[in-house]
């Protein structure tokens, strides 16, 4: 089993399974204990490892030879494809879990009895008899899928035969049989994904089918234990469906006692991440000193510096707060980081960039998952309006009023409420145990998915960091309003922003974006410390007269200035002074002219940079610059020509026969962005 396995479906046989990757919480440990079988329903949202846990249980049963395990040809019994119904069938299946429990009981009984060779001489209806006689049908799901094609009257007859003929045979089974069922939710996904689609295209759909199909299986698994303790059904069920139990049965409390709810603390997630790092080869580590923390060895650092607050943050916590705290998310991030060369992964800005790219992937996938629960709420249209990732109560109420005004009246359902329920919108919450104000986000599956229009009252609200890149692509001003006091994330402390902080202003300025080439190699050589100091000192000495100046992450610099010639001279001095540091590091510099968002806080000597089009474009140009050189855009060149100077510019040839460079972000969905670039020489 390779590191960073995202999908447990990659585990086909017992030999594919690596138990070291299975993190055992006390509840998981009891579920996998050979002496315990009172827990047989695994519940969780997508990405929490239900399939992995169910396969681990199957492998343990198989290795201990404690029971006959079904299915025999694979670890788990899973339906394939999507199931939709005609009008008559839908009316039968969408009313309650009862028809589903009858259907599951028939499928399980027929599969188990056929495997045990106890179906001879059964007097049942012709449709069920044909099902029993079909030798190509072996597993529970084989029979379940065929039963779904029966009409309601045929299903009623089969249910009667099951109760009168098959259940007595099940009571008499004397040898242990263990059945493992997974993927029921995926088989009926069309019923929640395509509720707006035309029936002429999809067939008849109902979200109730998705819920009741899973709840019926839970009920039958529980009832079979009461019929015969030798017959065990282990199944994976989505948490969103399981939460409907109290609405469908008075047995909800008993059923809940038979389920294991997969929940991981941050420390458990750290251990899962570390277990995967340990599967990496030593040459794939950034640092390989003995007895080093695995995360530090893999990333080349234990801390990162927040770009805006300048606060040091644990590197793994940085990863965590850009996920939804699901093991699958960590596998996605880990896989992207593992694909980098060690020296590239060791660069702080590159590490952050890849984590944010993975966060966007996670967010897009999660938004697709929750789309059915948002109903007709226009999420993308709403995200275009968000002013920033920290919202005051007044701003939230304004968004509500704007939404209601467009609807022509008061409407309780709102995207903000939906984002809160699915864990993408947090709020300020007073933690009485810690005695401080903290940020509270629901975890996926923790909140109900039914629209209710309820949002906790709070002074401020927070948009989940995983959405930053997603929103920024359709709403660029969103990225310009960055909170510079508080880092947004699960359980992090809330610090009230300074009331004296001004609203960001937009100015047209010359921008310098610089980065030290090969900084990861300097880190491995142990010379990064002097280089960091050299960069900071050089910026302090040469940024006189600048509007804003920031040295971030130890290897990058960002300066905004009104005078293009002075900024070009600053770039030359920075390159020369940094080259004198140990290892002779080379700075590459990009210059541009455009709009910059600046914010002035009381007590700050210089305004701070809050983003803007010029910052974004200069950042995109910088990776194309040759080390030790200064390149400028056409906009900066025009500004430079308006002032007397001895600087000259040389056009840089683009790739192929082009005279332009495409500086769009690789791996993204944004359109091409072609610019002319010039090398500056004095």
Buried (B, 14 or more C-beta within 10 A) or exposed (E): BEBBBBEBBEBEEBEBBBEEBBBBBEEBEBBBEEEEBEBBBBBBBBBBBBBBBBBBBBBBBBEEEBBBBBBEEEBBBBBEEBBBBEEEBBEBBBEBBBBBBBBBBBBBBBBBBBBBEBBEEBEBBEBBBEBBEBEEBBBBBBBBBBBBEBEEEBBBBBBBBBBEBBBEBBEEBEEBBBBBBBBBBBBBBBBBBBBEEEEEEBBBBBBBBBBBBBBBBBBBBBBBBEBBEBBBBBBBBBBBBBBBBEEBBEBBEEBBEBBBBBBBEBEBBBBBBBBBBEBBEEEBBBBEEEEEBBBBBBBBBBBBBBBBBEBEBBBBBBBBBBBBBBBBBBBBBBBBBBEBEBBBBBBBBBBBBBBBBBBBBBBBBBBEBBBBBBEEBEBEEBBEEBBBBBBBBEBBEBBBEEBBEEEEEEEEBBBBBBBBBBBBBBBBBEBEEEEEBBBBBBBBBBBBBEBEEEBEEBEBBBBBBBBBBBBBBEBEBBBBBBBBBBBBBBBBEBBEBEEEBEEBEBBBBBBBBBBBBBBBBBBBEEBBEBBBEBBEBBBEEBBEEBBBBBBBBBBBBBBBBBBBBBBBBBBBBBBEBBBEBBBEBBBBBBBBBBBBBBBBBEEEEBBBBBBBBBBBBBBBBBBBBEBBBBBBBBBBBEBBEEEEBEBEBEEBEBEEEEEBBBBBBEEEEEEEBEBBBBBBEE
